[in-house]
Amino acid sequence: MNADTIFIFLCIAVTAIIIVYYLKREKKLIYVLTGALTGSAALFIINRYGTVFSLEINLNLFNIIGSVILGVPFVVFLVIMNFL
């Protein structure tokens, strides 16, 4: 198993967990928007200030969509995969 396969499996697992989390909430739209906002903010902060910690995460379509849909856990996985 290479790092890309592990990353895909982890994204699928986190997606399932986040979907279950959002479906159990009473105010679904607010939680979805909050997750999208925090995920995209985390990605932009890591992109802007990550060079201080030797992190280089590019802003491409995959990373932006992933951080908007999955939120902060996606950005954490990107950081972890950057060190592998």
C-alpha positions as CSV (number, residue, x, y, z in Angstrom):
1,M,0.0,0.0,0.0
2,N,1.4,3.3,-1.0
3,A,0.7,6.7,0.5
4,D,-1.8,7.7,-2.1
5,T,-4.0,4.6,-1.4
6,I,-3.9,5.3,2.3
7,F,-4.9,8.9,1.7
8,I,-7.9,7.9,-0.5
9,F,-9.1,5.4,2.1
10,L,-8.7,7.9,4.9
11,C,-10.7,10.5,2.9
12,I,-13.5,8.0,2.3
13,A,-13.6,7.2,6.0
14,V,-13.7,10.8,7.0
15,T,-16.3,11.6,4.4
16,A,-18.6,8.9,5.8
17,I,-18.0,10.1,9.4
18,I,-18.8,13.8,8.4
19,I,-21.9,12.8,6.5
20,V,-23.2,10.9,9.5
21,Y,-22.3,13.9,11.7
22,Y,-24.1,16.4,9.5
23,L,-27.2,14.2,9.2
24,K,-27.6,13.9,13.0
25,R,-27.5,17.7,13.5
26,E,-30.7,19.7,13.9
27,K,-29.4,22.7,11.9
28,K,-27.7,21.0,9.0
29,L,-27.0,24.0,6.8
30,I,-25.3,25.9,9.5
31,Y,-23.0,23.0,10.3
32,V,-22.2,22.4,6.7
33,L,-21.4,26.1,6.1
34,T,-19.3,26.2,9.3
35,G,-17.3,23.1,8.3
36,A,-16.7,24.5,4.8
37,L,-15.6,27.8,6.2
38,T,-13.2,26.4,8.7
39,G,-11.8,23.9,6.2
40,S,-11.1,26.5,3.6
41,A,-9.6,28.9,6.2
42,A,-7.3,26.1,7.5
43,L,-6.1,25.4,3.9
44,F,-5.4,29.0,3.2
45,I,-3.6,29.5,6.5
46,I,-1.4,26.4,5.9
47,N,-0.8,27.6,2.3
48,R,0.2,31.1,3.4
49,Y,2.2,30.3,6.6
50,G,3.1,26.7,6.1
51,T,6.6,27.5,4.8
52,V,7.6,28.5,8.3
53,F,7.2,24.8,9.3
54,S,8.4,23.4,5.9
55,L,4.9,22.6,4.7
56,E,4.1,23.2,1.1
57,I,0.4,22.5,0.2
58,N,-0.6,24.0,-3.1
59,L,-4.0,25.5,-3.8
60,N,-5.4,23.4,-6.5
61,L,-8.9,22.3,-7.3
62,F,-8.6,19.0,-5.5
63,N,-7.4,20.6,-2.3
64,I,-9.9,23.4,-2.3
65,I,-12.9,21.1,-3.0
66,G,-11.6,18.6,-0.4
67,S,-11.2,21.2,2.3
68,V,-14.7,22.7,1.5
69,I,-16.4,19.3,1.6
70,L,-14.5,17.6,4.3
71,G,-13.3,20.5,6.4
72,V,-10.4,20.6,8.7
73,P,-9.8,16.8,8.8
74,F,-8.9,16.9,5.1
75,V,-6.3,19.7,5.8
76,V,-4.9,17.6,8.7
77,F,-4.5,14.6,6.3
78,L,-2.8,16.8,3.8
79,V,-0.3,17.9,6.4
80,I,0.3,14.4,7.5
81,M,0.7,13.2,3.9
82,N,3.2,16.0,3.3
83,F,5.5,14.6,6.0
84,L,5.3,11.0,4.6
